[in-house]
Amino acid sequence: MKKLLILTLCSGLLLTSCVSKKKYSELETKQKQTQDLLNTATVKLNSCLTDKAAADARALALQERLADMKKTNEDLIQSSKDLTMLTSKGATNLEKSLESLKEKDLKISRLQDALTKKDSVTLALVSSLKKEVGMNDQDITINVEKGVVFISLSDKVLFKSGSYNLSNRANEILGKVATVINSKPDFEALVEGHTDNVPFQSGVLIDNWDLSAKRATAVVRKLMELGANPAQLIAAGRSEFVPIVPNTTADNKSTNRRTKIYVLPKIDQFYDMIEKEMKTLEGGN
């Protein structure tokens, strides 16, 4: 019996010892978890303190900036008060200047419209000449020079060498030119005679001036015979002094011997058109 009691007591003490170690382990685990939470909270607290310090620094900087802006605004308000009278006068002057600029812009626009209209007529004239005269002959050139349409005819097309008498072929070509001129009553035809630099004298002809002028007048007379209005025709001789290429070879000299027919709007009518536009503009104001 005594042995049984001792055995029972020992078993109770052993059981009690086992329970205490288990609780201790649990408490130790909880303590570790609590410590971890504390460490985490400490890290977060330090981070928050750092962020707060940065935010405080930004807030201070913003306050200083706001103070500067207020000061600047006050200065601007004061400057605005000081300049009120000058600003009012300046606004009036500026308004007048803007109105003047608008008027000038409108006038320029009108002039540009007139020039555009002229360019459109020029292109239409080139197309008409190319269609009527044709472009299959290398001795005939139709082009635009400084906004003016012209036909350039080699002397081989119109004249014999050293002569101002027109060839048979000239009737065909100049007849087509006369047709175009008649279709443009508001245009003029300026006929220019050009020679090379070889000295020339024959019969009544004294020099290349005479030859170039005689050739120009011969073309003008033929255009009249073919129906062109003489009031639209102008004859001019340029002699050897406006060459296309240097007179250094036979081919170059042949190139320089030519007759140019400029088909151009009457200058007075062109300026009348511009003047009309200007008067219309002034009337609109």
Secondary structure in CASP SS format (residue, H / E / C, confidence):
PFRMAT SS
TARGET T0000
AUTHOR 0000-0000-0000
METHOD secondary structure of the structure
MODEL  1
M C 1.00
K H 1.00
K H 1.00
L H 1.00
L H 1.00
I H 1.00
L H 1.00
T H 1.00
L H 1.00
C H 1.00
S H 1.00
G H 1.00
L H 1.00
L H 1.00
L H 1.00
T H 1.00
S H 1.00
C H 1.00
V H 1.00
S H 1.00
K H 1.00
K H 1.00
K H 1.00
Y H 1.00
S H 1.00
E H 1.00
L H 1.00
E H 1.00
T H 1.00
K H 1.00
Q H 1.00
K H 1.00
Q H 1.00
T H 1.00
Q H 1.00
D H 1.00
L H 1.00
L H 1.00
N H 1.00
T H 1.00
A H 1.00
T H 1.00
V H 1.00
K H 1.00
L H 1.00
N H 1.00
S H 1.00
C H 1.00
L H 1.00
T H 1.00
D H 1.00
K H 1.00
A H 1.00
A H 1.00
A H 1.00
D H 1.00
A H 1.00
R H 1.00
A H 1.00
L H 1.00
A H 1.00
L H 1.00
Q H 1.00
E H 1.00
R H 1.00
L H 1.00
A H 1.00
D H 1.00
M H 1.00
K H 1.00
K H 1.00
T H 1.00
N H 1.00
E H 1.00
D H 1.00
L H 1.00
I H 1.00
Q H 1.00
S H 1.00
S H 1.00
K H 1.00
D H 1.00
L C 1.00
T H 1.00
M H 1.00
L H 1.00
T H 1.00
S H 1.00
K H 1.00
G H 1.00
A H 1.00
T H 1.00
N H 1.00
L H 1.00
E H 1.00
K H 1.00
S H 1.00
L H 1.00
E H 1.00
S H 1.00
L H 1.00
K H 1.00
E H 1.00
K H 1.00
D H 1.00
L H 1.00
K H 1.00
I H 1.00
S H 1.00
R H 1.00
L H 1.00
Q H 1.00
D H 1.00
A H 1.00
L H 1.00
T H 1.00
K H 1.00
K H 1.00
D H 1.00
S H 1.00
V H 1.00
T H 1.00
L H 1.00
A H 1.00
L H 1.00
V H 1.00
S H 1.00
S H 1.00
L H 1.00
K H 1.00
K H 1.00
E H 1.00
V H 1.00
G C 1.00
M C 1.00
N C 1.00
D C 1.00
Q C 1.00
D C 1.00
I E 1.00
T E 1.00
I E 1.00
N E 1.00
V E 1.00
E E 1.00
K C 1.00
G C 1.00
V E 1.00
V E 1.00
F E 1.00
I E 1.00
S E 1.00
L E 1.00
S E 1.00
D H 1.00
K H 1.00
V H 1.00
L H 1.00
F E 1.00
K C 1.00
S C 1.00
G C 1.00
S C 1.00
Y C 1.00
N C 1.00
L E 1.00
S C 1.00
N H 1.00
R H 1.00
A H 1.00
N H 1.00
E H 1.00
I H 1.00
L H 1.00
G H 1.00
K H 1.00
V H 1.00
A H 1.00
T H 1.00
V H 1.00
I H 1.00
N H 1.00
S C 1.00
K C 1.00
P C 1.00
D C 1.00
F E 1.00
E E 1.00
A E 1.00
L E 1.00
V E 1.00
E E 1.00
G E 1.00
H E 1.00
T C 1.00
D C 1.00
N C 1.00
V C 1.00
P C 1.00
F C 1.00
Q C 1.00
S E 1.00
G C 1.00
V C 1.00
L E 1.00
I C 1.00
D C 1.00
N H 1.00
W H 1.00
D H 1.00
L H 1.00
S H 1.00
A H 1.00
K H 1.00
R H 1.00
A H 1.00
T H 1.00
A H 1.00
V H 1.00
V H 1.00
R H 1.00
K H 1.00
L H 1.00
M H 1.00
E H 1.00
L C 1.00
G C 1.00
A C 1.00
N C 1.00
P H 1.00
A H 1.00
Q H 1.00
L E 1.00
I E 1.00
A E 1.00
A E 1.00
G E 1.00
R C 1.00
S C 1.00
E C 1.00
F C 1.00
V C 1.00
P C 1.00
I C 1.00
V C 1.00
P C 1.00
N C 1.00
T C 1.00
T C 1.00
A H 1.00
D H 1.00
N H 1.00
K H 1.00
S H 1.00
T H 1.00
N H 1.00
R C 1.00
R E 1.00
T E 1.00
K E 1.00
I E 1.00
Y E 1.00
V E 1.00
L E 1.00
P E 1.00
K C 1.00
I H 1.00
D H 1.00
Q H 1.00
F H 1.00
Y H 1.00
D H 1.00
M H 1.00
I H 1.00
E H 1.00
K H 1.00
E H 1.00
M H 1.00
K H 1.00
T H 1.00
L H 1.00
E H 1.00
G H 1.00
G H 1.00
N C 1.00
END
